[in-house]
Amino acid sequence: MSTRSIRRSDDDSDSPELTAVQAALAAEHAAVYGYGVLGGRLDGKRGSEARSAHDAHRARRDALARTARDLGGRPVAANAAYALPFAVPDGRAAVRLAAVLEDRVAGAYADLVRATEGPRRKDAAGALREAAVRSARWRGGNVAFPGLAERAAGADPAATGPVEAAGADGTR
C-alpha cells in the first residue's frame, strides 16, 4: 500500500475532499499496520505509548471510513501487508519507524486540511497536530513544518517517502 496510491470509488468524479480523505485513510491503515509491527518490539513506557498510538490511529481510521461514506465514496480498504521502509529488528528501529509513520500520517492530514473546510478542517488540523506531537516524542525533537517533510531542514527523502504496499509494484 502506498499512502499516495488510492483506490478510487466506482465514480471517477471524486471531489478533492474525498480524495484527501481517502489518502488520509490509507495513511491510517499503514500506521495501524506499522504499529502492529513495532509494538511487539517495545515494552515499558514506550510499549504503552505504542499501544496508545495504535488505538488513536484505529479510531482515526474508523472515523475517516465513515467520512468517506458520508462524502459518497467507498472507503479505501487496507492492504493485507505493507513493505516497511527499513527492517525493524529491535526497539531502537521500532522507535524510528514510529516517527516515520507519524510523519507520513501528518503529511496526509496536511493535505486534508488544505482540501476541507469547517468542522472537517478542524478535525484534520487536530489529527495533524496529534501526529506531529507523537512524531516529536518518538524522535526526541520536532521538525519545522509537521506534515511537510520536504520543508524540514535536512530531511532524508528516503525516510519520509510513502509506505509501499506489498505487491503495489506488481511484485510480492
N, C-alpha and C positions, 0 to 999 in steps of 0.2 A: 504494500500500500504506500502510496506516496501521499503525503498530506497535500500535495499540489494536484494530483490527478483525481478528479471527482467523477464518479459515475453519474451521468445525467438522468433525470427522470424521463418518462416517456415523452414529455413535451419538451422540445428543444428551445422553447422560449422562456427559459428560467430567467427570473429577474436577477440583477446584480446582488440584491439582498439574499435571495435564495442560494445563489452560487456561493456567496461568502458564508452563509450558514452551513452549507454542505461542506465547505473547506474546513471550517472550524470543527464540525462534527467528525470529519476524517482525522483531524489532528487529535481530537479527544480519543477516538478509537485507538490511535497509535500510542497515545500516552497511557491509556489503560493497559494495553499490551506491555508496553515498556516497564511500567511499574510492577506488573506481574512478574517480569523477568528479574528486575533489580531488587524487589522486595525480599526475596529469599536470600540475598547476599548481605543484608543489613540486619543488625539486631540493636537492642537497647533503644536509645533516644532516636537514632537515625532510622531504625526499623519502624518505630512509632510514627515518625514524620512521613515515611514512605507509605504506610497504611492510610494515614490521614489524606495524603495527596491522592492516593489511588481512589479513595472514597469520593473526594472532591471531583476528580475527573469523571468518575462514573455518573455522578449527579449532573454535572455539566453536559455530559454526553446524552443522557436521557432527556434533559431539557431541550437540547438542540434538536434531537429527533422529533420532539413534539413541535418545535418551532418550524422545522422543515415541513411537517404535515400541515401545520396552520397556514403556511405560505403556499400550499398546493403541491408540494413536492413529495417525492418518495425518499425518505432518509437514506443516505448512503450507508451501506452495510459495512461492517468491519470485515477485514480480511482474516483468513484463518491464521496467518503468520506474517510477521514483519521482519525485514532484514535490519538488524541494528547497525548503527554507524561504526561500531567497533565491538570487539569481544568484551564480555562482562564477566571475568573470572573471579572477581573479588569485590570487597566492599568499596575500595577506592574507585574502581571502574564504575561501580553501581552509582556512586555519588556523582561522578562525572556524567553518566547517562541521564540521571535525573535532571541535572542542569540543562543538558541539551534538549531533553523532552520539553521542559518548561519554556525554553527559548522558542522552540518551534510552535508550541501552543500559543505563546504570546504573539508571535507573528501572525497566526491565523486570526486571533482576536483583534489585532491592529487592523487587519483587512476588514473584519466585520464592523468595527467602529466606523470605518470610512463608508461602508455600504448601507448603514442603517440610520434611523432617526428615532427620536423619542425614547420610550422605555427599553427598546431593544438595544439602542446605542448605549444607554446607561448600563444595562446588564453586560454588554460586551466590554465596555470600559472597565467594569468591576472585575470581569474574568481576566482581562489583560493585566490589571493591577495584581490580582492574586497570583497569576503565573510569574510575573516579574518578581514579586516578593519571594515566592518559592525558589525561583532560579537563583536569586541573590543569596538565599540561605544555603542552598546546596553548594554554590560555588565559593561562598565566603566573601562575596563582594558583588557589586552590581554593574550593570552596563549603562551607558549614557542614554540610550534610546531603547527601552524594553520593547520587544516585538519588531524592532527594525535592526536586525543583525548586521545589515550592510552598513549601518551608520556607527556601529560600535568600533571604537579605535582598536586596531589590532585583532579584530575578529578573524578567526580561521574559517573561511567559507566551507571547508570540508566538515567542520564541526557543527555548522548551523544549517546545512542543506536539508532537503526533505528526507524523511524516513521512507525508504522504498519498500514496497510490498514484495514479499517473496513471490516471484513469478511475474511481477509487473513488467519486466523487460522481456518476457517470453521464456525465461528460464525458471527452474525450480531448484 
